[in-house]
């Protein structure tokens, strides 16, 4: 139970840090133009990262044993 609680606290602290970074640091950054290319990048990037992670994990755990 303690390990799960610690993990949840770490995730909440990380989320708080990211939200504070977005709130206070993003106004000083230049605005991102609203183009179809930028929207496509924003929509597809999480799916591509997840696909790469799953393929890497599949490849890592389904290799034949080395003799």
VENURSUL-V238556 format. One record per helix or strand. SS is the DSSP state (2 for helix, 1 for strand). FROM is the first residue (numbers start at 0). LEN is the number of residues. Records with the same first field share a line. If there is no record, write none. Layout:
SS: FROM-LEN  FROM-LEN
This chain:
2: 1-27  35-26
